[in-house]
Amino acid sequence: MNDNSRELSAFDIGCVVVGGIIGVGIFFTPQRVAVAVDTPGQVLLAWGLGGALAVLGAIVFAELSLAVPGHGGTFRYLQQAFGPRLAFYYGWANWLVIQAGAAGIVALLLVNHLRFALWPEAEWSETTRVLAAAAVVLGFTAINVVGLRTGKRVQNALTVLKVLALAWLVTLAWFEPRSGAAIAPPAPSGRSLPAMLAAAMLPVLFATGGWQQGSFVAGAARHRRSVALGILGGVAVVVVTYMTVNSAYLDLLGFEGARASSEIGAAAAEAALGADGGRVLAAMVVVSAAGILNTICLAPPYVLYALAQERCFPAAFGRLHSRFGTPVLGVLGQGLWAVLLLLLAHWAIARLASSSTQDTLGFVTDGVVYVDWLFFMLCGVALLTLRSRGATRAPFGGVVALAFTLGAATVTIGAIWVQPVASLVGTLLVLAGTFFRPRRASR
């Protein structure tokens, strides 16, 4: 066993969790939440419900990490509870769609905001942006090929910086409240509260999902409890941060201003700082996007590693590099596929004259949330199954697992209700794994 095999402390895993959750979503999804509801109180209610589900999910994954050690996270848990076929579907969807798609989107947002922060007068073509984003993905892939020690240091530094940046924005709201907050909310739309919350929860859960990233690298933890502590601590930081940041948006912009600001983070910074606020916020988004992109390149490749160890993927992906201690082929496979997917998407969208970037982003967001929470629901069922076999007996764990399972099921049903096409596409992409039939997974 090499020196890098047990490299991660609870703080390191907590940074992976925070880095995996606090990305670019908090800088644009609050506007979608505000549009979906009628009052500022309902905005905070939606974020509070999302935070509660995140806490329940963190507890479920913390207990699962104690019951089922090793790399792979969700893949390991589903495999232990239900066998290799269902676990393979998760690994397939996580690699093919969820992580690769997220990497491309985050890299594009990083490049866009970097250009605005450093060269606001420059005009880049869409092809230039895509190629620059591909280069960024390759760069973070290279960082995480050379070892967990390097990857974790980059991750920790970016995570601390992004939390400090958001705390700074919240502080501005406390000391420089704007008159926009006094604008009266619009008249009620007549929509039912369940319908509004069903629509609002999709962007909320896109921004709050990601605690499972810590479980992907569980096999590299110094102690088994480090994973559970890192997941719980990381989610606690996220919930507090998101509630305060959304309160800051409402303080700085008011409810109507929040609804009208498609780039709500930049609008809030401009309200607090004036004309230069947008550039300052752009720099914050670059830091935040870099953190989430590093997380994507660091943690999910260990799912491919776990898949290969179970003979559900080519065996070469299940080997750690003798010097770096990383699943090099997994990191490269994830990063290179993300680049290829980004280039293919650019090629396809360039030929669809009616495509809208904002609509595409929303469509992808809702589809990813549906697939993510479908498997989260199965993880709740997996914990209940493992508890029935005596694999784990944490106090009140069964109640928490049942509550999380029901909450996740409600989310998936709500996604089908409000976004049936995105949910259908997500389902079809998951089922596409049926055509890939590894011998072990088909037993």
Backbone torsions as a table, in degrees:
resi	resn	phi	psi	omega
1	MET	NA	128.0	-174.9
2	ASN	-84.8	173.2	-173.6
3	ASP	-67.0	-24.6	-176.8
4	ASN	-85.2	-5.9	-170.1
5	SER	-71.3	-22.8	177.7
6	ARG	-128.0	64.6	-167.8
7	GLU	-96.6	-20.7	-166.3
8	LEU	-100.5	129.8	173.7
9	SER	-91.4	176.6	176.3
10	ALA	-61.2	-38.1	177.8
11	PHE	-64.0	-42.5	178.7
12	ASP	-60.0	-45.4	-179.6
13	ILE	-68.3	-37.1	174.7
14	GLY	-59.5	-39.1	177.2
15	CYS	-67.1	-36.4	174.9
16	VAL	-61.3	-42.3	179.8
17	VAL	-65.2	-50.9	179.9
18	VAL	-62.3	-42.7	178.3
19	GLY	-64.6	-31.4	179.9
20	GLY	-77.7	-20.3	-178.5
21	ILE	-100.5	-54.0	-178.1
22	ILE	-79.4	95.6	179.9
23	GLY	-121.4	-120.4	179.3
24	VAL	-98.8	-13.0	-175.6
25	GLY	-59.2	-39.6	-176.3
26	ILE	-66.3	-14.2	-179.6
27	PHE	-94.4	-4.4	175.8
28	PHE	-141.0	-26.1	-177.7
29	THR	-68.9	-29.7	178.9
30	PRO	-57.5	-29.8	176.3
31	GLN	-66.4	-40.4	178.5
32	ARG	-65.8	-35.1	177.3
33	VAL	-66.0	-45.4	-178.6
34	ALA	-62.6	-37.2	178.5
35	VAL	-66.7	-30.8	-174.7
36	ALA	-77.1	-16.2	-174.9
37	VAL	-123.3	-178.6	-173.5
38	ASP	-108.3	-19.6	-173.6
39	THR	-140.1	158.6	174.4
40	PRO	-60.0	-34.6	178.3
41	GLY	-62.4	-37.3	178.0
42	GLN	-70.5	-30.8	173.5
43	VAL	-58.6	-52.0	-178.6
44	LEU	-67.5	-31.6	176.1
45	LEU	-63.1	-45.0	179.6
46	ALA	-61.5	-44.2	178.9
47	TRP	-68.6	-33.6	176.0
48	GLY	-65.9	-41.5	176.4
49	LEU	-63.8	-41.0	176.9
50	GLY	-62.4	-41.0	177.2
51	GLY	-64.1	-39.8	179.0
52	ALA	-64.0	-42.7	177.3
53	LEU	-64.5	-36.6	177.9
54	ALA	-64.4	-40.6	178.4
55	VAL	-64.7	-45.1	176.7
56	LEU	-60.0	-42.9	178.6
57	GLY	-63.6	-38.6	178.6
58	ALA	-63.3	-41.7	179.3
59	ILE	-65.2	-42.6	178.7
60	VAL	-60.9	-47.4	-178.4
61	PHE	-70.7	-31.3	176.1
62	ALA	-63.0	-44.1	179.1
63	GLU	-68.7	-39.1	177.5
64	LEU	-62.6	-37.6	-179.9
65	SER	-66.4	-29.9	176.7
66	LEU	-76.3	-33.1	-177.7
67	ALA	-81.6	-32.5	-176.1
68	VAL	-129.4	90.8	-177.4
69	PRO	-75.0	168.1	175.2
70	GLY	107.4	166.8	178.1
71	HIS	-65.5	157.9	169.8
72	GLY	113.8	-25.0	175.4
73	GLY	55.6	-119.5	-175.2
74	THR	-53.3	-40.0	178.1
75	PHE	-57.5	-48.2	-179.7
76	ARG	-61.6	-42.4	-175.7
77	TYR	-66.5	-44.4	179.3
78	LEU	-68.1	-36.7	178.5
79	GLN	-64.7	-41.4	-179.0
80	GLN	-67.1	-37.0	-175.7
81	ALA	-86.0	-37.7	-169.3
82	PHE	-124.4	-7.5	-178.6
83	GLY	101.8	174.9	-169.2
84	PRO	-73.8	-28.5	-174.3
85	ARG	-64.7	-51.4	179.6
86	LEU	-63.7	-39.0	177.8
87	ALA	-61.7	-39.2	178.5
88	PHE	-61.6	-42.3	179.4
89	TYR	-56.8	-40.0	177.8
90	TYR	-64.4	-49.4	-179.5
91	GLY	-58.5	-39.6	178.6
92	TRP	-62.3	-51.7	-178.3
93	ALA	-65.0	-38.6	-178.9
94	ASN	-63.6	-41.5	-179.5
95	TRP	-76.7	-49.7	-169.8
96	LEU	-70.6	-36.1	-169.8
97	VAL	-121.5	-59.6	-166.4
98	ILE	-62.8	-58.1	-174.4
99	GLN	-75.9	-41.7	-179.5
100	ALA	-65.2	-42.9	177.6
101	GLY	-64.3	-42.0	179.1
102	ALA	-62.8	-40.7	-179.3
103	ALA	-60.3	-44.2	-179.8
104	GLY	-65.2	-44.0	179.8
105	ILE	-63.2	-46.3	-178.2
106	VAL	-64.5	-41.1	179.8
107	ALA	-63.7	-39.6	177.6
108	LEU	-63.8	-43.7	178.5
109	LEU	-64.5	-37.6	177.6
110	LEU	-61.2	-48.1	-178.6
111	VAL	-63.4	-43.8	-180.0
112	ASN	-59.1	-45.0	-177.6
113	HIS	-75.7	-30.6	175.9
114	LEU	-64.9	-43.3	177.0
115	ARG	-59.4	-44.3	-177.9
116	PHE	-67.4	-37.7	-178.4
117	ALA	-69.9	-37.6	-174.0
118	LEU	-100.0	-37.7	-176.7
119	TRP	-132.6	68.9	-173.8
120	PRO	-62.2	-22.5	-179.4
121	GLU	-88.1	-11.9	-175.8
122	ALA	-74.7	146.6	176.3
123	GLU	-117.7	116.5	179.1
124	TRP	-105.4	138.7	174.5
125	SER	-70.5	161.6	179.8
126	GLU	-62.3	-35.8	178.3
127	THR	-64.5	-40.4	177.6
128	THR	-62.0	-42.2	179.4
129	ARG	-62.7	-44.4	-178.2
130	VAL	-64.7	-43.6	179.2
131	LEU	-65.1	-38.8	177.0
132	ALA	-65.1	-39.9	178.0
133	ALA	-64.1	-40.3	177.4
134	ALA	-61.2	-40.3	178.5
135	ALA	-64.4	-37.6	178.7
136	VAL	-64.1	-44.6	177.9
137	VAL	-59.5	-43.6	179.2
138	LEU	-63.2	-37.9	179.1
139	GLY	-63.3	-46.1	178.8
140	PHE	-70.7	-29.7	173.9
141	THR	-62.1	-44.5	179.6
142	ALA	-62.5	-40.4	179.3
143	ILE	-58.2	-41.1	-175.0
144	ASN	-87.9	-7.9	170.6
145	VAL	-72.1	-37.5	-170.6
146	VAL	-79.0	-2.0	171.3
147	GLY	140.0	152.8	177.1
148	LEU	-62.5	-33.2	-177.8
149	ARG	-61.6	-45.6	177.6
150	THR	-68.4	-47.4	-179.1
151	GLY	-60.1	-40.4	-177.2
152	LYS	-70.6	-33.9	179.0
153	ARG	-66.7	-42.4	174.9
154	VAL	-61.5	-44.4	-179.0
155	GLN	-61.0	-47.9	-177.4
156	ASN	-62.4	-44.1	-178.7
157	ALA	-63.7	-45.4	-179.4
158	LEU	-66.8	-36.4	179.9
159	THR	-65.2	-46.6	178.7
160	VAL	-61.2	-43.1	-178.8
161	LEU	-63.2	-42.6	-176.9
162	LYS	-69.7	-36.9	177.4
163	VAL	-66.4	-41.4	177.1
164	LEU	-63.0	-38.7	179.4
165	ALA	-64.4	-42.9	177.9
166	LEU	-67.4	-37.2	176.4
167	ALA	-62.6	-36.6	177.4
168	TRP	-63.7	-41.4	178.5
169	LEU	-63.7	-40.7	177.5
170	VAL	-63.2	-41.4	179.2
171	THR	-61.4	-40.0	176.8
172	LEU	-59.0	-40.6	-179.8
173	ALA	-65.7	-36.3	179.7
174	TRP	-66.7	-40.5	-172.0
175	PHE	-99.4	-12.6	179.6
176	GLU	-133.9	60.8	178.6
177	PRO	-62.5	144.9	-176.6
178	ARG	-109.2	158.6	-177.9
179	SER	-67.1	-18.9	-179.8
180	GLY	-57.5	-27.5	-177.5
181	ALA	-67.2	-18.8	-176.5
182	ALA	-88.1	-6.3	-179.3
183	ILE	-66.2	132.5	-177.4
184	ALA	-67.7	146.0	178.1
185	PRO	-69.0	159.2	-179.8
186	PRO	-69.7	168.6	176.8
187	ALA	-65.4	149.1	179.7
188	PRO	-55.3	142.6	-176.9
189	SER	-81.1	-16.3	-176.6
190	GLY	90.3	-5.1	177.1
191	ARG	-74.4	150.1	177.9
192	SER	-73.5	153.1	179.6
193	LEU	-61.0	-42.8	177.1
194	PRO	-59.4	-39.2	179.9
195	ALA	-66.0	-42.1	179.4
196	MET	-65.5	-43.8	-179.2
197	LEU	-67.2	-34.5	178.0
198	ALA	-60.8	-41.1	178.1
199	ALA	-72.5	-38.8	-177.0
200	ALA	-71.0	-31.2	-174.6
201	MET	-69.6	-25.1	-179.6
202	LEU	-62.8	-53.0	175.7
203	PRO	-66.2	-33.0	177.2
204	VAL	-60.7	-47.5	-175.8
205	LEU	-73.8	-25.3	171.3
206	PHE	-62.6	-40.8	-178.1
207	ALA	-76.6	-28.5	-174.9
208	THR	-96.6	-11.5	179.7
209	GLY	-74.8	151.4	176.3
210	GLY	138.5	-4.2	-179.2
211	TRP	-64.0	-22.5	180.0
212	GLN	-66.7	-17.2	-179.9
213	GLN	-58.3	-36.7	179.8
214	GLY	-63.5	-32.5	-179.6
215	SER	-76.1	-20.1	-180.0
216	PHE	-62.4	-33.7	-175.9
217	VAL	-106.9	25.1	-175.4
218	ALA	-59.0	-31.4	-178.9
219	GLY	-67.0	-14.7	179.5
220	ALA	-98.7	6.9	179.5
221	ALA	-75.9	144.4	179.3
222	ARG	-66.3	-36.1	178.8
223	HIS	-136.2	150.3	-178.5
224	ARG	-61.2	-37.0	179.8
225	ARG	-69.8	-17.9	178.5
226	SER	-60.0	-34.8	-179.9
227	VAL	-66.0	-49.9	-179.4
228	ALA	-61.4	-45.3	-179.7
229	LEU	-65.0	-40.2	179.6
230	GLY	-64.8	-42.1	179.5
231	ILE	-64.5	-48.1	-178.0
232	LEU	-65.4	-45.3	-179.9
233	GLY	-65.5	-40.9	180.0
234	GLY	-63.5	-43.3	179.5
235	VAL	-66.7	-36.9	177.1
236	ALA	-59.6	-43.3	177.7
237	VAL	-61.9	-42.5	-177.8
238	VAL	-64.9	-46.0	-176.8
239	VAL	-61.4	-46.9	178.8
240	VAL	-61.8	-43.4	-179.1
241	THR	-62.6	-46.3	-176.0
242	TYR	-68.2	-39.6	178.9
243	MET	-64.4	-42.4	-179.4
244	THR	-71.1	-37.3	179.2
245	VAL	-65.6	-41.9	178.8
246	ASN	-67.5	-34.8	173.2
247	SER	-63.3	-38.4	178.6
248	ALA	-64.3	-42.5	177.8
249	TYR	-58.0	-45.3	-179.5
250	LEU	-66.9	-37.0	178.3
251	ASP	-65.2	-42.3	-174.5
252	LEU	-79.8	-32.9	-172.6
253	LEU	-112.9	-20.7	-169.3
254	GLY	74.9	167.0	-175.8
255	PHE	-65.2	-45.7	-179.8
256	GLU	-64.7	-38.9	177.8
257	GLY	-64.8	-38.8	177.9
258	ALA	-64.9	-38.3	179.8
259	ARG	-68.4	-31.0	-174.3
260	ALA	-88.7	-7.5	-171.8
261	SER	-102.7	98.9	179.3
262	SER	-64.7	-30.1	173.0
263	GLU	-109.6	74.7	-168.2
264	ILE	-64.6	-34.4	178.7
265	GLY	-63.4	-46.2	179.0
266	ALA	-64.1	-40.5	179.4
267	ALA	-63.5	-40.2	179.2
268	ALA	-66.1	-42.0	178.6
269	ALA	-64.7	-39.1	178.3
270	GLU	-66.2	-37.4	177.4
271	ALA	-62.9	-34.1	-177.5
272	ALA	-85.8	-33.4	-169.7
273	LEU	-117.5	-9.0	-177.1
274	GLY	90.6	-156.0	-171.6
275	ALA	-60.7	-32.7	-178.4
276	ASP	-81.3	-4.8	-177.5
277	GLY	-61.8	-35.6	-179.9
278	GLY	-62.7	-40.3	179.9
279	ARG	-68.5	-38.2	177.6
280	VAL	-63.2	-44.7	178.5
281	LEU	-63.5	-38.3	178.7
282	ALA	-59.3	-40.4	177.2
283	ALA	-64.8	-36.7	176.7
284	MET	-63.6	-40.8	-179.9
285	VAL	-65.9	-37.5	178.1
286	VAL	-59.9	-46.5	179.1
287	VAL	-61.9	-45.0	-178.3
288	SER	-65.2	-43.9	179.8
289	ALA	-64.6	-38.7	177.9
290	ALA	-61.8	-38.9	178.9
291	GLY	-63.7	-45.4	-178.6
292	ILE	-71.1	-34.4	179.0
293	LEU	-67.8	-38.8	176.6
294	ASN	-64.2	-38.1	177.0
295	THR	-61.5	-43.5	-179.9
296	ILE	-62.2	-38.9	-179.2
297	CYS	-78.6	-19.6	-176.9
298	LEU	-91.7	-49.4	-168.1
299	ALA	-91.4	-52.6	-175.3
300	PRO	-58.2	-28.6	176.9
301	PRO	-56.7	-22.4	178.4
302	TYR	-71.9	-16.6	171.6
303	VAL	-69.8	-42.1	175.1
304	LEU	-62.9	-37.4	176.3
305	TYR	-59.5	-46.2	179.3
306	ALA	-66.6	-39.8	176.7
307	LEU	-58.3	-44.5	-179.1
308	ALA	-66.7	-37.9	178.3
309	GLN	-63.1	-29.5	178.1
310	GLU	-91.9	11.6	179.5
311	ARG	60.3	32.3	174.4
312	CYS	-103.3	4.3	-178.3
313	PHE	-153.9	161.3	-179.8
314	PRO	-51.6	137.8	-172.2
315	ALA	-59.4	-30.0	-177.6
316	ALA	-62.1	-25.8	179.0
317	PHE	-73.7	-11.7	-178.1
318	GLY	-98.1	17.1	179.4
319	ARG	-113.2	140.1	174.4
320	LEU	-91.8	141.8	179.4
321	HIS	-64.2	137.0	-174.8
322	SER	-63.2	-29.0	-179.1
323	ARG	-99.2	-47.1	-174.3
324	PHE	-82.2	-24.2	-178.4
325	GLY	72.1	18.9	-179.3
326	THR	-115.3	155.4	173.1
327	PRO	-77.5	82.1	-169.6
328	VAL	-56.4	-45.3	-179.4
329	LEU	-65.5	-33.5	176.4
330	GLY	-65.6	-44.5	178.4
331	VAL	-63.7	-45.2	179.0
332	LEU	-66.5	-41.9	179.7
333	GLY	-60.9	-41.7	178.3
334	GLN	-66.9	-48.5	-176.0
335	GLY	-67.3	-44.6	-178.2
336	LEU	-68.6	-37.4	176.5
337	TRP	-66.4	-37.6	177.4
338	ALA	-60.8	-42.0	178.0
339	VAL	-64.1	-46.3	-179.8
340	LEU	-62.0	-42.5	179.1
341	LEU	-62.9	-39.9	178.0
342	LEU	-62.3	-45.0	-179.9
343	LEU	-66.7	-40.1	177.6
344	LEU	-64.2	-42.0	179.2
345	ALA	-63.0	-42.3	177.9
346	HIS	-61.3	-43.2	179.6
347	TRP	-62.0	-42.6	-177.9
348	ALA	-69.7	-45.3	-177.1
349	ILE	-66.1	-33.5	179.5
350	ALA	-61.2	-21.8	-178.3
351	ARG	-99.6	4.8	177.9
352	LEU	-115.1	94.3	-172.6
353	ALA	-61.0	-26.3	-176.1
354	SER	-88.1	-0.1	-176.9
355	SER	-66.1	142.3	175.0
356	SER	-119.3	127.1	-177.9
357	THR	-58.5	-43.3	-177.8
358	GLN	-65.5	-41.9	178.9
359	ASP	-65.5	-40.5	178.7
360	THR	-62.8	-44.1	179.2
361	LEU	-60.4	-45.1	179.0
362	GLY	-64.5	-40.2	179.0
363	PHE	-61.5	-48.2	179.8
364	VAL	-63.6	-41.7	179.5
365	THR	-57.9	-49.9	-177.3
366	ASP	-66.2	-38.4	178.3
367	GLY	-65.2	-41.3	179.0
368	VAL	-65.2	-41.9	178.7
369	VAL	-60.3	-43.6	-179.8
370	TYR	-59.5	-48.6	-178.4
371	VAL	-65.6	-44.0	179.2
372	ASP	-56.0	-49.2	-174.1
373	TRP	-77.1	-22.1	171.2
374	LEU	-60.9	-45.0	179.6
375	PHE	-77.2	-28.9	172.7
376	PHE	-61.3	-42.7	177.5
377	MET	-58.5	-42.9	179.2
378	LEU	-66.0	-30.7	175.9
379	CYS	-67.7	-36.8	174.6
380	GLY	-61.7	-43.2	176.9
381	VAL	-65.2	-37.0	179.0
382	ALA	-61.5	-41.8	179.0
383	LEU	-65.1	-41.9	177.2
384	LEU	-60.8	-39.7	179.0
385	THR	-65.1	-45.5	-178.9
386	LEU	-67.2	-34.9	176.6
387	ARG	-65.6	-37.0	179.5
388	SER	-67.1	-21.9	177.1
389	ARG	-91.9	-1.0	179.1
390	GLY	82.2	14.4	-178.5
391	ALA	-72.3	-25.0	179.6
392	THR	-154.2	147.5	-177.2
393	ARG	-141.1	43.1	179.4
394	ALA	-62.7	139.9	179.8
395	PRO	-56.8	132.9	178.3
396	PHE	63.2	9.5	-179.1
397	GLY	-62.7	-36.5	179.5
398	GLY	-65.2	-40.9	179.0
399	VAL	-64.2	-44.8	179.4
400	VAL	-63.3	-44.3	-179.7
401	ALA	-62.2	-41.2	178.8
402	LEU	-65.4	-44.0	179.4
403	ALA	-62.4	-41.9	179.8
404	PHE	-66.8	-41.0	179.1
405	THR	-61.0	-46.0	179.2
406	LEU	-65.4	-39.6	177.7
407	GLY	-63.4	-44.4	179.6
408	ALA	-65.3	-38.4	177.2
409	ALA	-63.3	-40.3	177.4
410	THR	-61.4	-40.6	178.9
411	VAL	-62.3	-46.9	-178.0
412	THR	-65.3	-40.1	177.2
413	ILE	-64.5	-42.2	177.6
414	GLY	-61.9	-37.8	178.2
415	ALA	-63.8	-42.3	178.0
416	ILE	-64.1	-36.1	-178.5
417	TRP	-66.5	-49.8	-172.7
418	VAL	-93.9	-22.3	179.7
419	GLN	-136.3	67.5	-174.6
420	PRO	-64.4	-36.6	-177.3
421	VAL	-69.3	-47.3	178.9
422	ALA	-60.6	-39.6	179.4
423	SER	-66.5	-39.5	178.8
424	LEU	-64.6	-43.8	178.5
425	VAL	-61.4	-42.8	177.4
426	GLY	-59.8	-42.0	178.6
427	THR	-63.1	-43.3	-178.8
428	LEU	-65.0	-38.1	178.7
429	LEU	-66.1	-38.0	177.0
430	VAL	-65.1	-45.4	-177.8
431	LEU	-69.6	-16.0	176.6
432	ALA	-60.5	-21.8	176.8
433	GLY	-62.8	-16.9	178.3
434	THR	-60.1	-30.0	-177.7
435	PHE	-79.5	-8.8	175.2
436	PHE	-106.7	108.2	-168.8
437	ARG	-116.8	77.7	173.2
438	PRO	-64.1	143.7	-172.8
439	ARG	-57.8	-46.2	-175.2
440	ARG	-67.5	-39.8	-176.0
441	ALA	-71.4	-20.1	-176.6
442	SER	-91.4	1.5	179.9
443	ARG	-74.1	NA	NA
